[in-house]
Amino acid sequence: MHSTLNRRQFLSVGALLLTAAGFAGCSTTATKTTSFIGSSSTAVTSAEAKRRRTGTIVRRALTAEPVTLDLGGKTAKTWAYRGASATKPLRGNVGDSLKVDFTNDLPDPTSVHWHGLALRNDMDGVPSLTQEPIEPGGSFDYEFTLPEPGTFWFHPHVGVQLDRGLYAPLIIDDPHEKGDYDQEWVIVLDDWLDGVTATPDEVLAELEKGMMDHGGMDMGPMRMGNTLMGATSPLLGGDAGDVYYPLYLINGTPANDPQTFTAKPGERIRLRIINAGGDTAFRFGVGEHPLTITHTDGFPVEAFEAESVVLGMGERYDAIITAGDGAFAVVAEALGKQDQALAVLRTASGSAPAKDTTLPQTKNPATAADLRAAGEVALPKRGVDRTLTLELTGSMEKYDWAINGKRMNMDQPMRDALGIADGERVALEFKNSTTMWHPMHLHGHTYQLPGGGPRKDTSIVLPGTTLRVEFDADNPGRWLTHCHNVYHGEAGMMTTIAYQEN
């Protein structure tokens, strides 16, 4: 699919005619040809104009370029952003207008997707769907209103470029939010291979040859080329991942060269934790420090105390800790892969924790299922107008990941589009018929988990389960929903959800 993005797509058309077959998975069956609005339609412009604005313009320059990194003594040639990084977020206040002058100095086309934001559709950064790919040497001006406060991030939406160094946090502040803490740390978790063992494109080519379904193996993880067999975790329902990573990072540094966060004993610290990995779920915690979880995917939740928390790819959690006296391990355990990322919290002198220091697990780690949305962000109760069933299908043997048995083709992103209408309450039923867990991400909207659960845009769906979520269709355009395992998504586990013309 990556190679198809070299061909420019005709995106300015305001509507695309599709037959009723495009509604596979809807609770109702279309009986006539349906027209979908375009990503640059007047409905998109009108929705943007209704957003609350501060009048402040935040201008930033961002360039994607080849770089060479030192990762704890290992030299890696990769791609990254100039102007932002894991330790250099973009930042603004809710209601500000963000203007990013983006330049592509890579040898391949690219784009920027603003993960988790309910922004205007033609700024969502999906080539062939919402914008043309940004060709080598080209540029694009991203401009949109920052719609809600919280912890977000951005990355490419072309091929498997996400599994390089092309990512950074986007933090949106609410000046009226009570800041009941003394420090704030942004913590970005990542699994790393680019320029060390292989490129992401080489890994994808190897995966596409297919491999044994090893969901029931108990021998432990075993490397085979750039793949991993036998990586299992009960927290993920079995198979934990299929890609071998030589390094796991916190804020761009491996365990043998950990970042040190400093504080004074007794200080309250807000952690903004982002999983930017390609194929790895992390269990995150700080040794001897309980976490009070306050937000997930940018939205507040009722405070929940946990020993550790599980993050699938694309997920974010905010938590408060109270710093103890000494030096403590900040650990992101790569679930099922018998390795981890490490940083250090230091408030006094003393020896740093060993790089193989592990997190305790005296209680189950927190997941989204344990959390409840804060009252101010909970969806109002109302009936569901439309249900879309999204069956997750495929296997490792054929590497044929898909939704409703259909693999996404970015040459024809509207081919199997699912239709919704402005103003509807929509339910998504993610039915996982595979033996693999999948972190499912919805662009341009946030949904609420069942039973008063949290508002989110990315959720883990365990094998053999169905996750039903609801959202309000209030952001017109053409949007993707897909697996945020970068290799599963690129193999075809994504589909388009588009607004119908009135």
C-alpha positions as CSV (number, residue, x, y, z in Angstrom):
1,M,0.0,0.0,0.0
2,H,2.9,2.4,0.7
3,S,3.9,2.6,-3.0
4,T,0.4,3.7,-4.1
5,L,0.8,6.9,-2.2
6,N,3.2,8.2,-4.9
7,R,0.2,8.7,-7.2
8,R,-1.7,11.9,-6.6
9,Q,-5.4,11.5,-5.8
10,F,-8.2,13.6,-6.9
11,L,-9.6,14.9,-3.6
12,S,-11.3,18.1,-4.3
13,V,-14.5,16.5,-5.5
14,G,-17.3,17.4,-3.1
15,A,-19.2,14.1,-3.3
16,L,-18.5,10.5,-4.3
17,L,-21.2,8.1,-5.5
18,L,-21.1,4.7,-3.9
19,T,-23.5,1.8,-4.2
20,A,-25.4,0.3,-1.3
21,A,-22.6,-2.3,-1.0
22,G,-20.5,0.4,0.7
23,F,-22.7,0.0,3.8
24,A,-21.6,-3.5,4.8
25,G,-21.8,-3.6,8.6
26,C,-24.5,-1.0,9.0
27,S,-27.6,-1.8,11.1
28,T,-29.8,-0.6,8.2
29,T,-29.4,-1.5,4.5
30,A,-29.1,1.3,2.0
31,T,-31.4,0.9,-1.0
32,K,-30.1,3.6,-3.3
33,T,-26.9,5.2,-4.4
34,T,-25.5,7.4,-1.6
35,S,-23.4,10.6,-1.9
36,F,-20.8,11.4,0.7
37,I,-19.5,14.9,1.5
38,G,-15.9,15.7,0.7
39,S,-13.1,16.5,3.1
40,S,-13.1,20.1,1.9
41,S,-16.9,20.6,1.8
42,T,-18.8,23.6,3.2
43,A,-20.0,21.3,6.0
44,V,-16.4,20.9,7.2
45,T,-15.7,24.6,7.0
46,S,-19.0,25.4,8.8
47,A,-18.2,22.9,11.7
48,E,-14.7,24.5,12.1
49,A,-16.2,28.0,12.3
50,K,-18.4,27.0,15.2
51,R,-15.5,26.0,17.4
52,R,-14.7,28.2,20.4
53,R,-11.6,30.4,19.6
54,T,-9.3,32.5,21.7
55,G,-8.0,34.5,18.7
56,T,-4.4,33.4,19.5
57,I,-2.4,31.9,16.6
58,V,0.3,29.5,17.5
59,R,2.8,29.3,14.6
60,R,5.3,26.4,14.3
61,A,7.7,25.1,11.7
62,L,8.1,21.3,11.3
63,T,10.3,19.4,8.9
64,A,10.5,15.6,8.4
65,E,14.1,14.7,7.5
66,P,16.7,11.9,7.7
67,V,18.8,11.9,10.9
68,T,21.3,9.8,12.7
69,L,20.6,9.1,16.4
70,D,22.8,7.8,19.3
71,L,20.6,5.3,21.1
72,G,22.7,4.3,24.1
73,G,25.8,3.7,22.0
74,K,23.9,2.2,19.0
75,T,23.9,4.5,16.0
76,A,20.7,4.5,14.1
77,K,20.0,6.2,10.7
78,T,16.3,7.0,10.8
79,W,13.8,9.8,10.0
80,A,12.6,12.3,12.5
81,Y,11.1,15.8,12.9
82,R,13.0,19.0,13.1
83,G,11.0,21.3,15.3
84,A,9.4,18.7,17.6
85,S,10.4,15.4,19.3
86,A,9.6,13.1,22.2
87,T,11.1,15.7,24.5
88,K,10.0,18.8,22.5
89,P,6.2,18.9,22.2
90,L,4.1,21.3,20.3
91,R,1.8,23.1,22.8
92,G,-1.1,25.6,22.8
93,N,-4.3,26.5,24.7
94,V,-7.7,25.1,23.8
95,G,-9.3,27.4,21.3
96,D,-6.0,28.6,19.9
97,S,-5.4,28.3,16.1
98,L,-2.4,26.1,15.4
99,K,-0.6,26.8,12.2
100,V,2.2,24.4,11.3
101,D,4.4,25.1,8.2
102,F,5.4,21.5,7.3
103,T,8.2,20.6,4.9
104,N,9.0,17.1,3.7
105,D,12.8,16.6,3.3
106,L,12.4,12.8,3.2
107,P,13.0,10.7,0.1
108,D,9.3,9.5,0.2
109,P,5.9,11.1,0.4
110,T,4.6,11.7,3.9
111,S,1.9,13.5,5.9
112,V,1.0,14.4,9.5
113,H,-1.9,12.9,11.4
114,W,-2.9,14.7,14.6
115,H,-3.8,11.7,16.7
116,G,-6.9,12.0,18.9
117,L,-8.1,15.4,17.8
118,A,-11.6,16.2,16.7
119,L,-10.2,18.7,14.2
120,R,-11.4,19.8,10.7
121,N,-11.4,16.9,8.3
122,D,-9.1,18.3,5.6
123,M,-6.3,18.7,8.2
124,D,-6.5,15.1,9.4
125,G,-3.4,14.0,7.4
126,V,-4.6,10.9,5.6
127,P,-3.3,10.8,2.0
128,S,-5.8,9.7,-0.6
129,L,-8.6,10.4,1.8
130,T,-8.3,14.0,3.3
131,Q,-5.2,15.4,1.5
132,E,-2.8,14.6,-1.2
133,P,0.5,13.0,-0.1
134,I,3.2,15.6,0.6
135,E,5.9,14.7,-2.0
136,P,9.6,14.9,-1.3
137,G,10.7,18.5,-1.3
138,G,7.1,19.6,-0.9
139,S,5.3,21.4,1.9
140,F,1.8,21.7,3.4
141,D,0.3,24.2,5.8
142,Y,-1.7,22.6,8.6
143,E,-4.1,25.0,10.2
144,F,-6.9,24.2,12.7
145,T,-8.4,25.1,16.0
146,L,-7.2,23.2,19.1
147,P,-10.6,21.7,20.0
148,E,-10.2,20.3,23.6
149,P,-7.5,20.2,26.3
150,G,-5.5,17.1,26.9
151,T,-2.5,14.8,26.0
152,F,-2.3,14.2,22.2
153,W,0.5,13.4,19.7
154,F,1.2,13.4,16.0
155,H,2.8,11.1,13.5
156,P,2.7,10.2,9.7
157,H,-0.1,8.3,8.1
158,V,1.9,6.9,5.2
159,G,2.9,3.2,5.2
160,V,4.9,2.2,8.3
161,Q,6.7,5.5,8.7
162,L,5.3,5.7,12.3
163,D,7.8,3.0,13.3
164,R,10.7,5.4,12.7
165,G,11.3,8.6,14.7
166,L,8.5,10.6,13.2
167,Y,6.4,11.4,16.3
168,A,6.0,14.0,19.0
169,P,3.5,15.0,21.7
170,L,0.9,17.7,21.2
171,I,-0.2,19.2,24.6
172,I,-3.3,21.3,24.7
173,D,-3.8,23.2,27.9
174,D,-6.9,24.6,29.6
175,P,-5.9,27.8,31.4
176,H,-8.9,27.4,33.7
177,E,-7.9,23.8,34.7
178,K,-6.9,23.5,38.4
179,G,-3.2,22.6,38.3
180,D,-2.9,20.6,41.5
181,Y,0.6,19.5,41.0
182,D,4.2,21.0,41.2
183,Q,5.8,19.5,38.0
184,E,4.6,18.0,34.7
185,W,6.5,15.3,32.8
186,V,5.7,14.1,29.3
187,I,6.7,10.5,29.0
188,V,6.8,8.9,25.5
189,L,7.1,5.1,25.2
190,D,8.4,3.5,22.1
191,D,9.7,0.2,20.6
192,W,12.7,0.8,18.3
193,L,14.3,-1.1,15.4
194,D,14.8,1.4,12.6
195,G,18.5,1.6,11.6
196,V,19.5,-1.0,14.3
197,T,18.2,-4.3,13.0
198,A,16.1,-3.4,9.9
199,T,13.8,-0.7,8.5
200,P,10.0,-0.9,9.1
201,D,9.4,-1.6,5.4
202,E,11.8,-4.6,5.6
203,V,9.9,-5.8,8.6
204,L,6.5,-5.4,6.9
205,A,7.8,-7.4,3.9
206,E,8.9,-10.2,6.2
207,L,5.6,-10.2,8.0
208,E,3.6,-10.3,4.8
209,K,5.2,-13.7,4.0
210,G,3.1,-15.1,6.8
211,M,4.1,-16.9,9.9
212,M,2.9,-19.6,12.3
213,D,0.0,-18.7,14.6
214,H,1.7,-19.0,17.9
215,G,-1.0,-17.9,20.2
216,G,-0.8,-21.1,22.3
217,M,3.0,-21.4,22.6
218,D,4.5,-21.1,26.0
219,M,8.2,-21.3,25.3
220,G,8.7,-17.6,25.6
221,P,9.6,-15.1,22.9
222,M,11.9,-16.4,20.3
223,R,13.5,-14.2,17.6
224,M,13.2,-15.3,14.0
225,G,14.8,-12.7,11.7
226,N,12.8,-9.5,12.4
227,T,9.8,-11.3,13.8
228,L,9.1,-12.7,17.3
229,M,7.4,-16.0,18.1
230,G,6.0,-17.0,21.4
231,A,5.5,-13.5,22.9
232,T,2.4,-14.0,25.0
233,S,0.6,-12.0,27.7
234,P,-2.6,-12.9,29.6
235,L,-3.2,-9.2,29.9
236,L,-3.6,-9.1,26.1
237,G,-5.5,-12.4,25.8
238,G,-2.6,-14.4,24.4
239,D,-0.4,-13.3,21.5
240,A,1.4,-10.1,22.6
241,G,3.1,-9.1,19.3
242,D,5.0,-10.3,16.3
243,V,7.9,-7.9,15.7
244,Y,11.4,-8.1,17.3
245,Y,12.6,-4.8,18.7
246,P,16.2,-4.6,20.0
247,L,15.4,-1.4,22.0
248,Y,12.6,0.0,24.1
249,L,12.7,3.7,24.8
250,I,11.4,6.4,27.2
251,N,11.7,9.8,25.6
252,G,14.1,8.5,23.0
253,T,16.6,6.8,25.4
254,P,17.1,3.1,26.1
255,A,17.5,1.4,29.5
256,N,21.4,1.6,29.4
257,D,21.2,5.4,29.1
258,P,18.1,6.3,31.0
259,Q,16.6,9.8,31.2
260,T,16.6,11.1,34.8
261,F,13.7,13.1,36.1
262,T,14.4,15.2,39.2
263,A,12.1,16.4,41.9
264,K,11.9,17.2,45.6
265,P,10.5,14.7,48.0
266,G,6.8,15.3,48.5
267,E,6.3,17.1,45.2
268,R,3.2,16.2,43.2
269,I,4.0,15.3,39.6
270,R,1.6,15.1,36.6
271,L,2.7,12.4,34.2
272,R,1.5,12.6,30.6
273,I,2.2,9.1,29.2
274,I,2.0,8.3,25.5
275,N,2.5,4.9,23.8
276,A,4.1,5.8,20.4
277,G,5.1,2.1,19.7
278,G,4.4,0.2,16.6
279,D,3.7,-3.3,17.8
280,T,4.0,-3.2,21.7
281,A,1.7,-2.7,24.6
282,F,3.4,-1.5,27.7
283,R,2.7,-1.9,31.4
284,F,3.8,1.4,32.9
285,G,4.6,2.3,36.5
286,V,7.0,4.1,38.9
287,G,8.6,1.9,41.5
288,E,7.2,2.5,45.0
289,H,4.8,5.2,43.7
290,P,1.1,4.6,43.3
291,L,-0.5,6.2,40.3
292,T,-3.6,8.3,40.6
293,I,-5.0,8.1,37.0
294,T,-6.8,11.4,36.1
295,H,-7.2,11.3,32.3
296,T,-7.1,8.9,29.4
297,D,-6.8,9.9,25.7
298,G,-7.0,13.6,26.8
299,F,-10.3,13.3,28.7
300,P,-10.7,13.5,32.5
301,V,-11.9,10.4,34.5
302,E,-12.9,9.9,38.1
303,A,-9.6,9.6,40.0
304,F,-8.5,5.9,40.1
305,E,-5.5,4.6,42.1
306,A,-3.4,2.0,40.4
307,E,0.0,0.2,40.8
308,S,0.5,0.3,37.1
309,V,-1.4,0.9,33.9
310,V,-1.6,-0.9,30.4
311,L,-1.2,1.2,27.3
312,G,-1.9,-0.1,23.8
313,M,-0.3,1.7,20.8
314,G,-1.8,5.1,20.5
315,E,-3.2,5.3,24.0
316,R,-2.4,8.0,26.5
317,Y,-2.9,8.2,30.3
318,D,-2.4,11.1,32.7
319,A,-1.5,10.3,36.3
320,I,-0.4,12.0,39.5
321,I,2.4,10.7,41.7
322,T,3.8,12.1,44.9
323,A,7.6,11.9,44.8
324,G,9.3,9.8,47.5
325,D,12.8,10.2,48.9
326,G,15.5,8.5,46.8
327,A,16.0,7.1,43.3
328,F,13.3,5.1,41.7
329,A,12.7,3.1,38.5
330,V,10.3,4.5,35.9
331,V,9.4,1.3,34.0
332,A,7.6,0.5,30.8
333,E,7.4,-3.3,30.5
334,A,7.0,-4.5,27.0
335,L,4.2,-7.0,27.6
336,G,5.0,-10.5,26.5
337,K,8.4,-9.6,25.1
338,Q,10.6,-10.0,28.2
339,D,12.2,-6.6,27.9
340,Q,11.4,-3.0,29.0
341,A,12.2,0.7,28.8
342,L,13.6,2.5,31.8
343,A,14.0,6.0,33.2
344,V,14.8,7.3,36.7
345,L,13.0,9.5,39.2
346,R,15.6,11.0,41.5
347,T,14.9,13.2,44.6
348,A,18.1,12.4,46.5
349,S,21.6,11.0,46.2
350,G,22.1,7.3,46.0
351,S,22.5,4.6,43.4
352,A,20.3,4.6,40.3
353,P,18.1,1.6,39.9
354,A,19.5,-1.3,37.8
355,K,18.4,-1.4,34.2
356,D,16.7,-4.8,34.8
357,T,14.7,-3.5,37.8
358,T,11.1,-4.7,37.3
359,L,7.8,-3.4,38.3
360,P,5.9,-5.2,41.1
361,Q,2.5,-6.6,40.3
362,T,0.7,-7.1,43.6
363,K,-2.6,-6.1,41.9
364,N,-4.0,-6.1,38.4
365,P,-2.8,-3.2,36.3
366,A,-5.4,-0.6,35.4
367,T,-7.0,-0.6,32.0
368,A,-9.7,1.6,30.5
369,A,-12.3,-0.9,31.7
370,D,-11.6,0.2,35.3
371,L,-12.2,3.9,34.6
372,R,-15.3,6.1,34.6
373,A,-15.7,9.3,32.6
374,A,-15.8,12.5,34.6
375,G,-19.3,13.9,34.6
376,E,-18.4,17.0,32.5
377,V,-17.2,14.9,29.6
378,A,-19.7,12.0,29.7
379,L,-21.9,11.7,26.6
380,P,-25.5,12.7,27.3
381,K,-27.8,9.7,27.4
382,R,-29.8,9.2,24.2
383,G,-30.8,6.4,21.9
384,V,-28.5,5.0,19.2
385,D,-29.5,6.0,15.7
386,R,-27.1,3.7,13.8
387,T,-24.9,0.7,14.7
388,L,-21.8,-0.1,12.6
389,T,-20.4,-3.6,13.1
390,L,-16.7,-3.8,12.5
391,E,-15.5,-7.4,12.5
392,L,-11.7,-7.6,12.9
393,T,-10.5,-10.5,10.7
394,G,-7.3,-12.1,9.6
395,S,-4.4,-14.1,10.9
396,M,-0.6,-14.3,11.1
397,E,-0.4,-17.2,8.7
398,K,-1.7,-15.2,5.7
399,Y,-1.1,-11.7,7.2
400,D,-4.5,-10.7,5.8
401,W,-5.7,-8.3,8.5
402,A,-9.0,-6.7,7.5
403,I,-12.3,-5.2,8.7
404,N,-15.4,-7.1,7.7
405,G,-13.2,-9.3,5.6
406,K,-12.2,-6.4,3.4
407,R,-8.7,-5.1,3.3
408,M,-8.3,-1.3,2.9
409,N,-7.0,-0.2,-0.5
410,M,-5.6,3.4,-0.2
411,D,-6.1,3.8,-4.0
412,Q,-9.8,3.5,-3.3
413,P,-10.3,4.7,0.3
414,M,-14.1,5.2,-0.3
415,R,-14.7,1.8,-1.9
416,D,-16.1,0.1,1.2
417,A,-17.0,3.3,3.2
418,L,-19.6,3.1,6.0
419,G,-22.1,5.9,6.0
420,I,-23.3,8.0,8.9
421,A,-25.3,11.2,9.1
422,D,-24.6,14.5,10.9
423,G,-26.4,14.6,14.3
424,E,-26.7,10.8,14.8
425,R,-25.6,8.9,17.9
426,V,-23.5,6.1,16.4
427,A,-22.5,2.8,18.0
428,L,-19.4,1.0,16.8
429,E,-19.2,-2.7,17.6
430,F,-15.6,-3.9,17.3
431,K,-15.9,-7.7,17.1
432,N,-12.5,-9.3,17.3
433,S,-12.7,-12.6,15.5
434,T,-8.9,-13.0,15.4
435,T,-6.5,-14.6,17.9
436,M,-4.6,-11.3,18.3
437,W,-5.4,-8.2,20.3
438,H,-5.9,-4.9,18.3
439,P,-5.7,-1.3,19.5
440,M,-8.6,0.3,17.5
441,H,-8.4,4.0,16.8
442,L,-11.1,6.3,15.4
443,H,-10.2,9.6,13.7
444,G,-11.9,12.9,14.3
445,H,-14.2,11.7,17.1
446,T,-14.1,10.4,20.6
447,Y,-16.3,7.6,21.8
448,Q,-17.4,6.6,25.2
449,L,-16.9,3.1,26.6
450,P,-19.9,1.2,28.0
451,G,-21.4,1.7,31.5
452,G,-20.2,5.2,31.9
453,G,-16.7,4.3,30.9
454,P,-14.1,6.9,29.8
455,R,-14.1,9.0,26.6
456,K,-11.4,7.7,24.3
457,D,-10.2,7.5,20.7
458,T,-8.1,4.4,20.9
459,S,-9.0,1.2,22.8
460,I,-7.7,-2.4,23.2
461,V,-10.0,-5.1,21.8
462,L,-9.0,-8.5,23.1
463,P,-9.2,-11.6,20.9
464,G,-12.7,-13.3,20.9
465,T,-14.4,-10.2,22.4
466,T,-16.7,-7.4,21.2
467,L,-16.3,-3.8,22.3
468,R,-19.3,-1.6,21.8
469,V,-18.7,2.1,22.0
470,E,-20.8,5.2,21.2
471,F,-20.1,8.6,19.7
472,D,-22.0,11.6,18.4
473,A,-21.6,12.4,14.7
474,D,-20.8,16.1,15.0
475,N,-17.6,16.5,13.0
476,P,-18.4,16.2,9.2
477,G,-16.0,14.6,6.8
478,R,-14.4,11.3,5.8
479,W,-12.6,9.6,8.7
480,L,-10.6,6.4,9.2
481,T,-11.0,3.8,11.9
482,H,-8.2,1.3,12.0
483,C,-5.8,-0.9,14.1
484,H,-3.0,1.2,15.6
485,N,-0.6,-1.7,15.3
486,V,1.2,0.0,12.4
487,Y,1.8,-3.3,10.6
488,H,-1.7,-4.6,10.9
489,G,-3.2,-1.3,9.8
490,E,-0.9,-1.1,6.8
491,A,-1.8,-4.7,5.9
492,G,-5.4,-3.6,5.6
493,M,-7.1,-3.5,9.0
494,M,-8.7,-0.1,8.4
495,T,-11.9,1.3,6.9
496,T,-13.5,4.7,6.1
497,I,-16.5,6.1,8.0
498,A,-18.0,9.0,6.0
499,Y,-20.8,11.5,6.4
500,Q,-23.6,11.3,3.9
501,E,-24.9,14.3,2.0
502,N,-28.2,15.5,3.4
